[in-house]
């Protein structure tokens, strides 16, 4: 991992609501720092992070089980590990890349590693529930659903462009001064990306519901959610993607488009970008994660995480980049990385199964 990314990670970890405390006297702070941090973080050598910030960061890592401070060795206590991957329609294209990871893990862990490249997430969820799959790379939504249904936990998050998330944003035309907040979108003509879009639907609609601006009537299914959409917006459209939603806005077919903070830069010419304004940033959408089964022992989990983190190093980084384009894997927890986002999925009744169905490549 690049030095500036490590500095960003440590700085973020150190300031997330952690007050200054002293570690137990018999614990040496240096011994707690994982080798992947020591090897890549410039501040380790040049002291650019002060002692208090450093200790707070270490405390946060320990309390959230991101680093292990026990004296037990991280030994694998199983003969085989089965790893699942994000469902794809053409498994034959991903399989060779997954096999590179398989061989790497076998060499690091000294056991047999098997890979599963399914066409749907139900295979992974049921596999984790019944002990047939031990860990898996997953999209954020399915990862939260898997956590809810099986108790599986996120242990690693993907780092992309130096970040573990991107920002969901409300977009309007630059000359429209009637919309100043997300609650102002209620009653307007809106364009979502898709019903499963993280920044283009789940985060904005989930925020409106959890903040009390929109109420979903009892029913507990997708029909109740669709009814709430029809009742609370003059019109709503699932455009099919970021670009399509923004083009509806540019053509004055809608008043608002929901999407990512960088969507206009990615999909529009400069002359169209200046016609839009970001009304407000709603909040982060987490990156992909690596989940482990609730039945995996701490010893095996720690050994697996340590092995996967070695993919951050230059000589093995190509294995990770070839899979999904991520720069690195950052230790995390379910609560820290996707907990807030998960509350929005929970608030949107019936959406969990729609999300899983959307990834079913066999249909």
Secondary structure, DSSP 8 states (H G I E B T S, - for coil): --HHHHHHHHHHHHHSS-------TT--HHHHS-HHHHTT-HHHHH--S-HHHHHHHHHHHHHTTSS--SSS------SEEEEEE---S-HHHHHHHHHHHHHHHHHHHSSEEEEEE-SSHHHHHHHHHTTS--EEEE-HHHHHHHHHHH--EEEEEEEBTTBSEEEEEEEEETT--S--SGGGGTTSEEEES-TT-IIIIIHHHHHHHHTTSS---S--SHHHHHHHHHHHSSEEEE-SSHHHHHHHHHTTS-SEEEEETTHHHHHS-HHHHTTEEEEEEEEEEE--EEEE-TTS-HHHHHHHHHHHHGGGSTTTHHHHHHHH--SEEEE--HHHHHHHHHHHHHHSTTHHHHHHHHT-TT-
